[in-house]
């Protein structure tokens, strides 16, 4: 008679453990999907470097053109390594975005801006990390990117209103080369 409650208790423990594990997987996925669905698409210039990962295949190291920015874009603010920063972006005639200004606080509604962290200073420039460091490609396609002129390669990101970002597509000559989007 006491056997049935013990079995139920074991099933409940295993079920709870499974739910916790699924939640640990689902929370980062939900955050990524939220940025992808609610984010504005922004195209950025980049300088690709093509290494290879034995476990994950080919990838492009992302070196955005907005990674190194002149200190005068911060107006009168002095930034230090470790500071969070919001970089306001503006599109040119070709739809490629570049940095217009930066500050410690968000500019507000209607201004596309990407959140990053100051990683260093050099002379009259800040180096900023946006958390977008690699773009994975299908096996064997990394060499194609490596041989291209860097001006031909662009990265489309999803940019959430709060500044979070994630890579969506790699463009070559304005055409999609590979998509990393879930949908």
Secondary structure as UniProt FT lines:
FT   HELIX           2..38
FT   STRAND          40..46
FT   STRAND          49..53
FT   TURN            54..56
FT   STRAND          57..61
FT   TURN            65..66
FT   STRAND          68..70
FT   HELIX           71..74
FT   TURN            75..76
FT   TURN            81..82
FT   STRAND          84..91
FT   TURN            93..94
FT   STRAND          96..103
FT   TURN            109..110
FT   STRAND          113..122
FT   TURN            123..124
FT   STRAND          125..129
FT   STRAND          134..136
FT   TURN            139..140
FT   HELIX           142..146
FT   HELIX           150..152
FT   STRAND          153..159
FT   TURN            161..162
FT   STRAND          165..172
FT   TURN            173..174
FT   STRAND          175..179
//
